[in-house]
């Protein structure tokens, strides 16, 4: 039975081909391992060993003298969380907004937004902490961890692409995700003077990345294309030229995305929604 559960989890989170479930699985797995190790070291009378190790070597530091030796932390910090509620809310928002975003983009594009948003979030945090005088006293100690910036990038990308997409919320009813995004950005903006100022700054950096990516995508520039696999050369018969079905589909998708940016997702016909869904799976 245990083996079946493990196989089911692997299939759902790591072998499904769904990047949303992949990142949820990675974050959750790392949190479980770190939590178990923390308990073990607690019984050994060294409860801060794991916390100090993560803070020193895996979290992203604001101190500029550590950037060269801790360059890898722009990635590792995204997969470590402070506590259960920290990871819980991050993964819930990743699931909700990630599934919406993934309905309109390819997995490669999702990976680019998630990881790129996390990286820009760290850079934005580091630059502000080192350039703005009010943060100077905290530069030596401040570190960043958590997937919040990456999740914020996905959230913002989804809200920029389909701003009128609605979610049903308890006590509020139907709410468009562009309004949810506005509330979160406002809270992060006023949060730059609070104890978790670094986290708020990282969120704003992630949001900037998600917004910029989608706006460039809508104008015809896909930044993630640099990671697109180049097709292998093959010999083909010199038949009469035929209309490329992939080009036709891409033109249809571009036209639909233009329509979304002007009138919103809700104005699409069923056929247009089906076309987008099929294109996202190609």
N, C-alpha and C positions, 0 to 999 in steps of 0.2 A: 504493500500500500504506500509506504514512504517513497519507494522508487517511482511509483506512478505519479504521486504528487510532484516530485522533483521534475519528472519528465514533462508534466503539464505546465509547470512554471517556466521551464526552459523554452517550451514551444510558444507559450503566450508572450513572454517578455524578450527572449533573445533570438528566436528563430521565426518569428511571424513576419519579419520584413517591415514591421510598423515602427518607425523611429520614435514615436511617442511612447510606446510600450517599452522600447529598448532603453530609453533614458530613465523612465520610471523604474525599470528593473535594475539598472546599474546603480542609481542613487539609493534605492531601497536596500540592495545587497551590501553596498559599502556601509550604510548606516547600521545594518544588523551586525556586520563583522566588527565595526568599531565599538558598538555598544557592548557586545560580548567580551571583547578584549578589555574594555573599561571595567567591567564587572570582575574579571579575573585579576586585574592589577589592583582593584579595590581590596579584594580579599588578601592580596599580598602586602597590603599596607602602602601601596604606591599608586593611589587613585588618580594622580595628576599626570602620570607618565604618558598616557595616550593623548590626553588633551594638549600637553606641552609639545609632544611630537608633531601632532597635526598643525598646531599654531606655528611652530618653528620651521617645518619643512614642507607642508602641503597647502597651507593657507597662503593667500597672496599678500605679501608685505607692502606697506606704504613706503617704507624706508628705501630710498633710491640706491643705497649702497648694497642692497641685497638682490637687486633685479637681475644682475648678470648671473649670479650663482643660483638664484631661485627662478630662473626664466620659465621653467616648466609649470610653475604654480598658476599661470594664467589659465591653465586647463584643469589642474588637479583641484584647485579651490572650489570649482563648480560642483564637485561631487561629495563634499563633506558639509555636514550641517551641525548646528549647535545643539539642537534637542529635537524631541519627537514632533512638537508642534511646528517647528521650523520646517522640517521636511514634509510634514503632512500637508500644510497649506501650499507649499511650492508644488508638490506633486498633484494635488487636486487641480490647481490652476493650469498646470502643464497638461493634464488630461483633458480638461474642458476646452481650453483654447487651442491646444495642440491638435485635437481631432478636427476642430473647425478649420484651422489653417491647412491641415494636411488634405482636406477635401479639395483644395484648389491648387496645390503645388505638388511637385515631385518629392520623393524622399530625399534626394540630393539637396534640394533647395531647403528642406526643413533642417537637415543637419547643418547646413551653412548658417542659417539664421540662428539656430540654437547655440552652436559653438561660437560663432562670430559675435553674437550678442553678449555672451559671457566674457569673451576676451575684451571687447570694447568697454564693457562695464568695469572690468578691472583697471583698464587704462584710464578711464575717466575718473574713477575713484583715486588712483595714484596721482594723477596730474593735479586735481583739485586740492588734495591734501598737501601737496608739496608747493603749490603756487599761492594758495590763499592763506594769508597770515593767521587767521583765527584757528586754523587746524595745525599749525606748526608744533605746538606742545605735544600733540598726539602722534606725530609722524613716526617716531621711533618704535612705538608699541602697536599701532593700529594694524590689523590684518583683516582680510576679507575671506569669507567662506560661505558656501551655499549656492544653489542654482537659481536664485532669485533674478539675477540679471539676465540669464539665458531665458528663463520663463517669461520675463517682461518683454524680451525681444520678440518672442513668439506671439505673446498677447498683443503687442503693438502692431506686429505685421498682420495678424488676423483682422484687427480692428481697422487698419488702414486699407486692407484689401476689400473687406466686406463690412463697412462701418454700420450698416443697418441690419446686420444679422442679429436676431433677438434671442435672448435666453429667458426662460421663466424662472424667476426668483421668488422664494418664499417671502410673503408680506408685500412684495413689490409688483408681482406679476411679470408681464413681458417688458424686458429692458434691453435696449440696443447696446451692443458691446462697445460702441464708441463712447457712450456715457459712462460705462464701467471703467474704461481706460482713463477717461478724464478724471474720475474720482481718484484712481490709484496714482496718477501722475501728480495730482494736487497734493495728496497725502505725502508722497515722496519729496515733493518740493518743500513743504513746510517741515519735513523730517530731517532736512540737512542741518538743523540746529539741535537735534536731539542726540541721545546717547548712541544710537545706531546710524549716525550720519553717513558713515562709509557705505552701509548697505543701501541707503536712499540714493546716494550718488551713483552707485553701481547700477541701480534700477534705472535711473535716468539715462545712463550711458547705454544700457541694453535697449531701452525704448527708442533712443535715437537711431541705433543700428537697425532695428526692425522697421521703423518708419522709412529710413533712407533706402533700405533694400527694396521694399515694395514699390516705392515711388520710382526707383530706377527700373525695376522690373516692368512696371506699367508703361514706361517710356521706351521699352525695348532692350534694356541692358540688364542681363542676368549675371550678377557677380559670381554666382555659384558655377557658372559655365566653365570656369578654369579647372574645375574638378570633374568635368564631364569626360567620360571615356571616349577616346577617339576610335571610330570604327576601323576594323582591320581592312586593308586593301584586298579587293577580290576582283577576279576577271569576270566581266559580264558580256553578254552578247550585245552587239550593236543593233538592237531592235529600234523600231520607231519610237520616238520619245512619247512617254505617257505622262499624264497628269499625276503628280505626286500626291498620294492620299495623305501623307504626313504633313505636307505643306498646307493642304486644304484644312486639315484638322487644326493646325497651328493658327491659321488665319481666323478660323471660327473662334478658337479660344481667345485670341487677342481681342477680337471684336466683343466677345462676351465680357472680358475683363474691363474693357473700356466702358461698356454699359454699366457694369457694377460700380465703377469709380464715379459715374455720373448720376445714376439713379438708385444704386443700392442693390443688394442681392435679392431682396424681396420682389423686385420688379421683373426678375427673370422668369421665362416660361419654363414649363417642366422639361421640354426638349433641351433648352439651354443649360439647365441644371444637370441633366443627364450627360450632356456633352462635356461639361467641366469635370464631372465625376470620372468619366471614362478617360479623359486626358490626364487626370492626376494619377491614374494607375498605369499609364504607359511608361 
